[in-house]
Amino acid sequence: GLSGSIDWLIEFYHRIAGLEFNLHDSDLPDITVKPNLPDAMKGAFSLKRVIHIRENFRFRKIPLTVTIDCSTQSKNYTYIINGIEHAEGIVPSVKELDYIEVTCKNKKG
């Protein structure tokens, strides 16, 4: 089917965004973002997808958007997760979230 034939492409985009899912392990944050953009992308990338979380024998859809707007020269980032600034691109738990928006930018100063 189509979904199996494009798995490699989705994994490729996840690697560029530095997107890591740990939804199966309660000892780790559910989502981590650590940008890994090639220089040719000039620090800009956006990825949208839907993740599915199992709740009460059903799956709930959570829209996820990762936007990277960073210089490839600097690794000094700030992350805005659902409108709140964070030092790291970590979403500890998605259970209470209806959407996830992660933006990575260069720190000012």
Salt bridges, closest charged atoms under 4 A:
GLU55 OE1 - ARG60 NE 3.01
ASP98 OD1 - ARG60 NH1 3.85
